[in-house]
Amino acid sequence: MRYWKTIVALILMVLAIIYDWNWFWALIVALGLLNVIVTGEIHFVESIKKKDAPLMYWLMVAVWTVLTALTLLT
C-alpha cells in the first residue's frame, strides 16, 4: 500500500474529532515542525525558505511551536 501513512493519519484525524483528542493535533503539528526544520522550508500562506527569509522562517517556526505547546497544555 503506497499511501498507508496518509490513510492512517486520516483515520486518526476522524477519531481525534470524534473523541476530542487535543493531544493528537499537537502531535500532528509537532511532526510538521520536525519536517519544517529538516527541510528548511515552511508552507503556510506561502512557501518560506530558511535561506531566503531566515527571520520570517524562524518567526513562523516559533509561532507554531508555541501553538503546539498551548495545545498540549489545554
Secondary structure by P-SEA (a helix, b strand, c coil): ccaaaaaaaaaaaaaaaaaccaaaaaaaaaaaaaaaaaaccccccbbbbccccaaaaaaaaaaaaaaaaaaaac
